[in-house]
Amino acid sequence: MTLVLFNKPYGVLCQFTDESAGPKRPTLADFIKMPEVYPAGRLDLDSEGLLLLTDDGRVQARIADPKFKLPKSYLVQVEGEVTETGLAALRHGVRLKDGMTRPAEAERIAAPALWPRDPPVRFRKTVPDCWLRLTIREGRNRQVRRMTAAIGHPTLRLVRWSIGDWTLDGIKPGECRLA
């Protein structure tokens, strides 16, 4: 069994081919040179961070399927200053169009020492921002972004830091290593 930890850069598709009609975008094939591995889960084009790839379908299902409740932790830069009330809402679960989320672990954190994003996050002098560490145990489409928007704080930058016990620690953007 092969398990690859990959630090997906911003703007890279979580698939090996780009089937869009427009200009070609970077894909996993530009970074991952191992045959027969496939992503266990997804990260949006505009999200960064840990993506696991494997050649074992059972492991892939165990990582990606929400029924196993594998914790996924994100470092999230949001617009505005999140209050304790906002954090409490995330910890309780927030209502989205597709129903209530499971309770999340949520805390404000100091700005993490991350690599610069290309392109940079927009900066506005009149609008503060802050960072959160958010851990969820489900995986709806764009869930973290929708959760922060539901409490009035749009996401500016989203970096998945860990999945279960696997972390990005020591893996630069665009790099991978075997678990």
N, C-alpha and C positions, 0 to 999 in steps of 0.2 A: 504494500500500500504506500502510495506517495501522497504527502500532504505538503503543499507549498503555501508559505505566507508571503503575500505580495502587498507592497505599499502602493496602492493605486493613486496616481496623480489626478489632479483636477482635469477634467476634459477628456478622460480616457473611457471608452465604452467597456462595459463588463461582459464582453463577448469577443470571440476571435475574428469575426468579420463585421464589416460595416455594410449593411444592405440598404442604406439610404441613397436616394437619388442625387443628393447634393455633394458637396466636396467631401472627400474621404476624411474621416476622423481617426485619431489614434485608437487602436484596439489592444486587447490583451496579447495578440500575436506580435505586436511591436516590442513586447517586454518578456514574455514567457516563451522560452524555447524548448520546453519539455513536451513530448508528445502525450496525447491521451489524458491530459488533466483538464478538468472543467470546474467552473466556479461553483462553490457551495454557497449560494445566495448571491445577492447583487448589491451594488452601490450605484447610485445615480451618477450621471455624467458630471454633475456639478458638486459631487461629494468626493472626499478623499479618504485614504486610509486603508485599513486592513481588509483584505479580501483573501479568503482561503480557497485553494483549488486542490482537487483530489482526483485520483483515478478510480476511486472506490465508491460506487453508487450508494451503498449503505451508509458510509461515512458522510457523503454529500447530503443525503436525506436527513441524517441525525443533526448535522450542523444547520441546515437551512429550514427544516420543518419547525414551525412555532410550537407544535405539541410537545417538543422536548424542552422548551423554555430555556434554551441556552442563553445566558446573559450576553448582551452586546452593549459595550460602553462607547460613548461618543463624547468628544470634546466639541462643544457647540458655542460659537460666537453669535450672540444675538443682538439685535438692535434694542437699545434702552437698558434700563437698570431693573433686573428682575427682583421683585420683592419676595419676602417670605411667603406671602399669600400666593404668588405665582408658583413658587417651588412646591407649596403644599398641594396646589391643584395638580401638578405633575405627579406628585407622590401618591395622590388619591386615584388618578386616572382622569383624563379629560374626554369630553364628548367631541367626536369627530363626525363627519357626515356618515361614515360607515359604522358608527357606534362608539361605545366607551372603550378607551384603551385600558389595558391592565395597568396597575400601579407601577410607577417607575421609581428608580432611585434618582434623586436630583439634588445637586448642590452647586452653589456658586463657587468658582475657583479663580485663582489668579490667572492671568493670561499665560498659557503654557508656552514653553520654549519650542516652537514648531518651526519648520522650514518655511521660507517665504512662499506664498501662493502666487502662481502665474496663471491668469492675471491677478493682481492684488485685489483684496476686498475693498470695496468703495469706502471711503472715509468721509464723514460729514462732521464739521466742527460743532454744529449745533445739536447733533444727535449722539448721545453717549452709547456705548455698547458694553457688554460684559460677557464673561465666559461661564459656561455651565459644564458639569460632567453629568451626563444623563445615561442611565443604564436601563434598557428595556429587555423584555423577554418574549417579544413577538416581533413580527416583521412586516407590517403593512406597507403598502406603497408610500414612499416619502413620509413615513410616519413621524420621525423626529421633527422634520420641518413643519408638518401640520400641527404637532403638539405645541411647539413653541409659538406658532401663529395663533393657536387657540387661546393662549394666555396673553396675547397682545404683543409678542416679541418675535418678529420675523427673524429667521436664521440668516446670518451673513456668511458663515463658514461652518462646514460640518466635516469632522474628521473622526472616522471610526477607529478607536484606539485598541479595542480588544473584542475578542469573541471567545467566551469561555475562558480558558487559561492561556490562550494564545494572544500575544500583544505585538504591537509595532515596534517595541523597544529595540533600537539599534538597526532598524531597516529604513533606509532612505527612500524618498519617493522614486518610483520606477524600479526599485530593487526587490528581489525576492530571495527567500532562503527556504531550505527544507526544514520541516518541523522535527 
